Amino acid sequence: MLPIRIRNRGEFSFATVLIGGAAWGLWLVSDLRFGTAMRMGPGYMPTMLCWIAIGIGAVLAIRSVAVSAPPPAAWAWRPVLSISAAIGAFMLVEKIGLLVCVGLVVLVASLGDRETRWSHSAMLAAGLATFAALIFVVMLGLPMPLLPTLLGY
Amino acid sequence: MLDAFAPIFGGLSVALEPANLLYCFIGAMIGTLIGVLPGIGPIATVAMLLPVTFYLSPVSALIMLAGIYYGAQYGGSTTAILVNLPGENSSVVTCLDGYQLARQGRAGPALAVAALASLFAGVCATLVIALFAPPLAEMALLFGPAEYFSLMVLGLVAAIVLAQGSLVSALGMIVLGLILSMVGTDVNTGALRMTLGIPELNDGIGFVPLAMGLFAIGDIIRNLENPEARSVMTGKIGQLWPTRDDFKRCIPAVMRGTSLGSILGLLPGGGAMLSSFAAYTLEKRISDDPSRFGRGAIEGVAAPESANNAGAQTSFIPLLTLGIPANPVIALMAGAMMIHGIQPGPQVMTNNPDLFWGLIASMLVGNAMLVVINLPLIGLWVSLLKVPYRLFYPAILVFCCIGVYTLNNSIFEVGLLILFGVVGYAFLKWGCEPAPLLLAFVLGPLMEENLRRAMLLSRGDPSTFITRPISLGLLLAAFGLLLLIVLPAFKRTRAQAFQEQP
């Protein structure tokens, strides 16, 4: 007997996420009233949908074993991490102000590309910070601090 | 018949006010810009600009956002023809013949045909909206919850058509989108569902961080994966004006593309992309010599480009008459309307006629502007394509962050942006298209609401969906569309078009 081999890794990963996510969802809504088809409770639709998701996940999982496809290329961790970190840096905007924050986002994001030249990134950071501050805070008056408020004033 | 167009003139007086003219122009410019640039589309752009619309009048806001959507259809064809990359998803099929034409030294006529076809389609689609929106709004009054539900089922099936990858994966994405839309407070009972005890989730997952994460952030990460390989046509674009033979071939193709696009735009789930696909398939089918397609057939540019513009515009009809957003971009515009306290639906036409007709008339103005923006200024857009990606993705990122944050002043939603960005990248890796998920997320709450009401009215009997004639018709249409997807000829175009994508 042949051992079971996954022939379509992308589809298999999606199936896993679908089944896992739906199982989690089922657990989360398990204490909500289900109701009847005529008077549906808050749990009716989520429960039904989670079961459908599990069904679709099962079909995908079976297919991923039966039908082969070229494996997806490996994850490019460098951009994943640098872009996530750049957005994470923006989460500090209320503390460090828009000007510093935008510069930080640009510099951290630039780490994602190997061909980055630092002189270019620094100019881009300065330019974008000024532009964003002018458009969003000065012209449109969106409520964001421009300068760091960390130290208090 | 002429009476039907009379309100457009009233609308024109709104659209021609200097402020609205300015916002129409800004929208058309931004639309062309993001259309030309691959890696950023109308979904992310409209989402970014949503907070800005707080500060505009509702008419100006919608005129600008609409301009971005149909402007992107113009810009997208430029990149498709010159670089063989779809600047916009709806120009995927334009690459097939457009790039071949460019290689044969006929980039000029291809660009001109794309712009003129779009203009013709844009004007026609505007008249279609003026003609059909009022009766449709009246018909909406006949719609009960069962009909609404079936209509949305049809929309979700249509979304599968434009999904890359397998049918089952697309179904999975739809169900996932529906489940995500259930997060938050249940409107009927007030019960909290799947909020994990996080108070920020009581109002549900934010649409903007979800849309931006899946589309903008996921795309940025994927684009950074590979070193840039973009070869802009360096040769001369050549003479712009098409030959007489081109015109002879294109005129019927544009007519068919426009009609098809106008009809498919009406579908929830329809819009620019579905229309361009269907138009290309149709042209190839009825052509005397199908082998010309893919080798530089000018009809292969004219038909999809007219169809995507027509589809983009008529996809406003479901929102303005039924209150159903047909696709994620339109859903964001519904958001813009609600920011100003206007509930999308059949009552917009009677309660806010200036808004309704002003928006429609602005499309005439905008399309005229777009031809000018695109053809004479083509050199500007070509030079823009030479700006390396590494200088422009940090800018996209900054504007995404600012857009998400300022919408609700919520740091939490910026955090969600990271999560959905990584998820979006994973989906791309696994060959799952995120568009169906997003549409399902938009329609989810409406579907649940109408399903609950329909079942309550029918006392729990599901046959209500097939005993009511309009509902039955919609479900049969959904079934027919599913059959169409598995049809070999259509399947081949779909596969071929997606193969061209990098």
Interface residues (C-beta under 8 A of the other chain):
Chain A: G10 E11 S13 F14 A15 V17 L18 G21 A22 G25 L28 V29 L32 R33 T36 A37 M38 R39 M40 G41 P42 G43 M45 P46 L49 C50 I52 A53 I56 G57 V59 L60 R63 A69 P72 A73 W75 A76 R78 P79 V80 I83 S84 A86 I87 G88 F90 M91 V93 E94 V102 V105 V106 A109 S110 G112 D113 R114 E115 T116 H120 S121 L124 A125 L128 A132 F136 L140 G141 L142 P143 M144
Chain B: P51 V52 Y55 S166 V168 S169 L171 G172 V175 L176 L178 I179 M182 D186 N188 T189 A191 R193 M194 L196 I217 I220 I221 L224 E225 P227 Y389 R390 L391 Y393 P394 A395 L397 V398 F399 C400 C401 I402 Y405 T406 N409 I411 V414 G415 L417 I418 G421 V422 Y425 A426 F427 K429 W430 G431 C432 E448 L451 R452 M455 L456 R459 G460 P462
